Amino acid sequence: MKKLVVFTLCALFAIACTDKKKKDNKKIEQAVKKIDSIEIEVKKDIEAIESKTKEVEEELKELDNI
């Protein structure tokens, strides 16, 4: 009888741990998705800044030539 109770408690504990891991994994996946979207936005912003920088440099070269 004691073995059955211990086995049942162990099984319930294992199930509870598995559920917690699933929740944690979902949170991690959401965080990774957010990080990826932020990374994409930052890369776009960097590209925009680089293109503006090139435009300004070209305009400065034109001013230097005058």
N, C-alpha and C positions, 0 to 999 in steps of 0.2 A: 504494500500500500504506500509506504514512504517513497519507494522508487518511482511509483506512478506520479505522485505529487511533485517530486523533484523534477522528473522528466517534463511534466506539464509546465511547471514554472520556467524551466530552461527554454522550452519551446516558445512560450509567451514572451520571454525576454528577447529571444532571437528575432521574433517577428517585430517587436517594438523597435529594436535596433535597425532592422531593415527599413521600416517605415521612416525612421528619422534620417537614414542615409538617403532615401529617395527624395525627401524634402530638401535636404542639404544640396543634393545634386541639382535639383530644379533651381534653387537659388543661385548656385554657381553658374549654371547655364545662362540664366537671365543676366547675371553680372557680366559674363563673357560677351553676350550679345550687345549689351550696352557699351562695353569697352570697344568692341569692334565698330559699332556705329559712330562712336566718338572719334575713333582713329580715322575712319573714312572722312568725317567732317574736317578733321584737322589737316589731313592730307590735301583736301580740296582747298582749304584756306591757305595752306602753304603754297600751293600751285598758283593761286590767285595773287598772293603777295609777290612771288617770284616774277610773274608776268608784269605786274605793276612796276617792280623794281627795274626790269629790263626796259620798260617804256621810259621811265624816268632817266635811266642811264643814257638812252638814245637821245632824249631831249637835251640832256646836259652836254653830250658830245656835239650836238648841233649848235648849242649856245657857245661852246668853246671854239667852234669853227668860225663863228661870226666875229 
